Amino acid sequence: RNAMLDVAKRFAVSMNADVYYCWYNPITWDTIWEVFKYFGTMIIVEGIVVFVILTYVFKSLLIPLRAVGTIFLTVAFTFGFCDLVYEHNILGWTGIDAFKGVDGVEWTNTLVLFSMIVGIGLDYDIFLLTRIKEYYDEAREEDEKHGFTDDEVEPKRTLVAIHKGLCDTGHIITAAGLIMAVAFSGLFFSTIEAINKMGFYLVFSVLVPALMSLI
């Protein structure tokens, strides 16, 4: 945009003429430019806010780091795969209109859905981590009653809590994710491309943590 404006200004000065920039709505270009100028800052701030909240809730530094890492991994998978679908048309062979490559995705989808995807991933993560912490605290109370020290039982206590938490919540997370994916897939039936893409973002972002809970 700036390069085109510079060329237009030089042309106007050299030709002593008025130049009008009409190829695309200038207001839209300016909006996109200004929004994405602060998009990186928004990502950093959102990550810090999630980290601080989880640190306060779980009284730990490792758990929030792990949670933020897996959430942004989900975001990266979702945005990357959607780019392959709509930029490189890797699902064009299906013949489904909602999956046809149309030379990229709308900038509004990227902006609006980022926070939604973070929220979806955080919801599943908190559900799993809360259950693991409950089992860990219960085991710690039992060990203290029997006189065991943390050095003696800490590794085993943590592994057992993780195992029990996954066994209890893994299938629930998967089922909830599949239900949400089915609900969001209704957006594929729209004739509006932007809504099709929004549906794909949401379905994929739900399936990633839902299926990862089975691994």
C-alpha angles and dihedrals in degrees: 000000000000092000091053091048091051091052091048092050093049090048091050092051095045094046095036089230140123115258122201121202103216107144091102133002103285091207090058092049091049090049093051091046094050095043097051091043086072098032093096090052090051091053092051094046092048091050091050092049092050091047094050094048094048091046090055094046099045098029089226140106099205096055095054091046090052092046095049090047095052093043093053089044087058090049091050093049092048097047092042096050093045088053090053091050100045101027101037099024096227091160096045090106089070091070090221111140093216090060099046117122110246101178100276140325132288115268090228091061092056092048099044100038098049094078092041092054091048089051093050092050092045091051093057093042094052091047091055098039093048091055092048091050091050091055091045093053092047091051091047092053091050092049091050090051090055093046099250118150125225092246091058101049108015100104093044093044092054094047092049092049091050092047094049092044092052093045092050100043107022096084091043092053091048093049092047091049093051091050091051091046091054090048093049092045088072086079088069090073093063118106090218112096095211091057091048089054092046089054091051092051092051097043093049094044090053095046095051097064091033093057094037089061088065094055 
